[in-house]
Amino acid sequence: MNESDFEILLVSASDYEKLTVEIFYKGKFIALLNQDEGVDNLKIELSGENVDEDMVLRKIDLDVFLTGVELAKQKIIKGV
């Protein structure tokens, strides 16, 4: 696992009041992190039902997942 395998994108999705981040690993979506309830109460959302299966990881090593979440958390807190 390499940090360069991750892509953390700041997005402004219309479903959310504040910035969110999307977490990708090797080009595949893992989860979305949102801060609508504040940075001290971040929420993570896994992929929904209507998603292109080729673009989503349904099974991932726990350490890889946790690394991605931590990178996303740092990015959403910094807002960059």
C-alpha positions in Angstrom: 0.0 0.0 0.0 1.2 3.4 -1.0 -0.3 6.8 -0.2 0.0 7.5 -3.9 -2.5 4.7 -4.5 -5.1 7.0 -2.9 -7.0 9.8 -4.4 -8.9 12.1 -2.0 -11.2 14.6 -3.8 -12.8 17.6 -2.2 -16.3 17.9 -3.6 -19.2 20.1 -3.2 -22.2 17.7 -3.6 -25.6 19.2 -3.7 -26.9 16.6 -1.2 -24.6 18.2 1.5 -24.4 21.6 3.1 -20.6 21.6 3.5 -17.6 20.2 1.6 -17.3 16.4 1.4 -14.4 14.2 0.3 -14.5 11.1 -1.9 -12.0 8.4 -1.2 -10.6 6.4 -4.1 -8.1 3.5 -4.0 -6.3 2.6 -7.2 -9.0 4.4 -9.1 -12.0 2.8 -7.4 -14.4 4.5 -5.0 -14.3 3.4 -1.4 -16.4 5.9 0.5 -17.5 9.5 1.0 -16.7 11.5 4.2 -19.0 14.4 5.1 -18.8 17.2 7.7 -22.4 18.4 7.7 -22.5 17.9 11.4 -19.0 19.4 12.0 -15.5 18.1 11.8 -15.9 16.6 15.3 -18.8 14.5 14.0 -17.7 13.3 10.6 -19.9 10.7 8.8 -18.7 8.1 6.3 -20.9 6.7 3.6 -20.2 3.6 1.6 -21.3 3.2 -2.0 -25.0 3.1 -2.7 -27.1 0.7 -4.8 -27.0 2.7 -8.1 -23.2 2.7 -8.6 -21.2 1.3 -11.5 -19.8 -1.9 -10.0 -16.6 -1.6 -12.0 -15.8 1.7 -10.3 -16.4 0.6 -6.6 -14.4 -1.6 -4.3 -16.8 -3.8 -2.3 -14.0 -5.6 -0.4 -10.8 -4.0 0.8 -8.1 -4.7 3.3 -9.0 -3.0 6.6 -5.6 -1.3 7.0 -6.0 0.1 3.4 -9.5 1.4 4.2 -8.4 3.0 7.5 -5.5 4.7 5.8 -7.8 6.1 3.2 -10.2 7.4 5.8 -7.4 9.0 7.8 -6.1 10.8 4.7 -9.6 12.0 3.9 -10.2 13.2 7.4 -7.0 15.2 7.3 -8.0 16.7 4.0 -11.5 17.7 5.0 -10.2 19.2 8.3 -7.7 21.3 6.3 -10.2 22.1 3.6 -7.7 21.8 0.8 
